[in-house]
Amino acid sequence: MATYRIRSSGLVNTPGLIARAINGYAFSKDRDAMVNVISGTFPELPKPAVRQLLSKAVPYTLEDETVVFSVDE
């Protein structure tokens, strides 16, 4: 199991960005675009992990302005 911690920065509010991407991922025509936005913003995240996060297949928690989630690899 891999655990990812994606932190906010002065330019990106990670919890807000993830929430918006999850909402966008609900529309099948926008799924690839939402995955590309998150993967482009956080290149250390593998696309399969991003898909699990955005599809709500795995839960995430917030630690201050950091999004934390785990996926099976």
Contacts in CASP RR format, 6 or more apart in sequence:
PFRMAT RR
TARGET T0000
AUTHOR 0000-0000-0000
METHOD contacts of the structure
MODEL  1
MATYRIRSSGLVNTPGLIARAINGYAFSKDRDAMVNVISGTFPELPKPAV
RQLLSKAVPYTLEDETVVFSVDE
1 70 0 8 1.000
1 71 0 8 1.000
1 72 0 8 1.000
1 73 0 8 1.000
2 49 0 8 1.000
2 70 0 8 1.000
2 71 0 8 1.000
2 72 0 8 1.000
2 73 0 8 1.000
3 68 0 8 1.000
3 69 0 8 1.000
3 70 0 8 1.000
4 44 0 8 1.000
4 45 0 8 1.000
4 49 0 8 1.000
4 68 0 8 1.000
4 69 0 8 1.000
4 70 0 8 1.000
4 71 0 8 1.000
5 63 0 8 1.000
5 66 0 8 1.000
5 67 0 8 1.000
5 68 0 8 1.000
6 14 0 8 1.000
6 18 0 8 1.000
6 42 0 8 1.000
6 45 0 8 1.000
6 66 0 8 1.000
6 67 0 8 1.000
6 68 0 8 1.000
7 14 0 8 1.000
7 65 0 8 1.000
7 66 0 8 1.000
8 14 0 8 1.000
8 15 0 8 1.000
8 65 0 8 1.000
8 66 0 8 1.000
12 41 0 8 1.000
13 65 0 8 1.000
14 65 0 8 1.000
14 66 0 8 1.000
14 67 0 8 1.000
15 62 0 8 1.000
15 65 0 8 1.000
15 67 0 8 1.000
17 37 0 8 1.000
17 38 0 8 1.000
17 41 0 8 1.000
18 38 0 8 1.000
18 53 0 8 1.000
18 54 0 8 1.000
18 60 0 8 1.000
18 67 0 8 1.000
21 34 0 8 1.000
21 37 0 8 1.000
21 38 0 8 1.000
21 54 0 8 1.000
22 34 0 8 1.000
22 53 0 8 1.000
22 54 0 8 1.000
22 56 0 8 1.000
24 30 0 8 1.000
24 31 0 8 1.000
24 34 0 8 1.000
25 31 0 8 1.000
25 34 0 8 1.000
25 35 0 8 1.000
25 54 0 8 1.000
25 55 0 8 1.000
31 51 0 8 1.000
31 54 0 8 1.000
34 54 0 8 1.000
35 47 0 8 1.000
35 50 0 8 1.000
35 51 0 8 1.000
35 54 0 8 1.000
38 45 0 8 1.000
38 50 0 8 1.000
38 53 0 8 1.000
38 54 0 8 1.000
39 45 0 8 1.000
39 47 0 8 1.000
39 50 0 8 1.000
48 71 0 8 1.000
49 69 0 8 1.000
49 71 0 8 1.000
51 57 0 8 1.000
52 58 0 8 1.000
52 69 0 8 1.000
52 71 0 8 1.000
53 60 0 8 1.000
53 69 0 8 1.000
53 71 0 8 1.000
58 69 0 8 1.000
58 70 0 8 1.000
58 71 0 8 1.000
59 69 0 8 1.000
60 67 0 8 1.000
60 68 0 8 1.000
60 69 0 8 1.000
61 67 0 8 1.000
61 68 0 8 1.000
61 69 0 8 1.000
62 68 0 8 1.000
END
